[in-house]
Amino acid sequence: MLTATRQGPVDVAVVGAGPVGLAVAWRCAARGLRVVVHDPAPGSGASYVAAGMLSPVAEAYFGEHELTGLLAASAARWPGFAAELAEAAGTGFGYRTEGTLVVGLTSDDLAEARRLWSYQRGLGLPITPLRPSELRDREPALAPRVRGGAVAPGDHQVDPRRLVVALRVAAERAGATLVAGPVRELSELDARVTVVAAGCGAAALTGLPVRPVKGQILRLRAPGGGPPGFRHVIRGYADGESVYLVPRDGGEVVVGATVEERADTRVTAGAALRLLRAAVDLVPELAEYDLAEACAGLRPGTPDNAPIIGPLPDRPGVLAATGHHRHGIVLTPVTADLVAELVVTGEADPLLAPFTPERFAGHRRHG
């Protein structure tokens, strides 16, 4: 069990000031531990590009039963987490609960979507098919060509950029300290426990098989400074192209995202073309929106697309909290809670069993 100390090394060093790292720091500091967070550019990693969808249902894919369970567990924590964070930070961060519509533009698109809905409903997840007229009753901005869809009322959203700001404020108010500098070797850190929440940077620090997965997204802005013409997150298939549309309170719409096995952050014309074509096919009014930003980031992927959370078998006092791939925002509460519990008690919650670093023992290289 780790109890707070006032002399010697800090109790917890967190490497990485994205949402996961800052949330771990906040939870640990709130328990009275001395926490230092190390990051040369807080909030500049994958979360800066992320759309912020909290989608345990729409992100449930074939063969990922254990990951789906973790997504659902974390999504269930989000309402309480959001309320605590808003109180602790004294600021909002775009948490919205209108739900998500999943739609198909053509008959083929709808058939593909229905395969996934059947699987998701078979897992007991809350997703309800809707007729085209029912879809447009909910969102009149949808194109008349849309053949059908479904609603996932529990799939919500948050603004990751604002979330990072709120988490940093909450962590610092709880007593955590931020050091704006890089960590090149874990041996540099004088801490009783080190939590590596460095996204793609975790590979070099730990030897874990975390790889960069590029994602390009666009940000549009409604003309005239008004709100977007739709309220729900819209995830859809348009002539075989997968796209999501995330409306923000301030008039922004996030359009994403590519999934590319490469490590550059160039924005390409082809990706922008595909995303915009699919977006406008589903919501025609987006053609009149301003193109405010195009950017790319690197998700931390793993061989099985699931996060790596828990102690490194051969590195006493080092915990991993990385590899969240496209699920980093939705998994922030459960990761922070379970890592903080592990730090304080030394006991791992059974939820973590499928996600420990031990499953990649054969992949490890020393970093």
Disulfide bonds with the S-S distance in Angstrom:
none
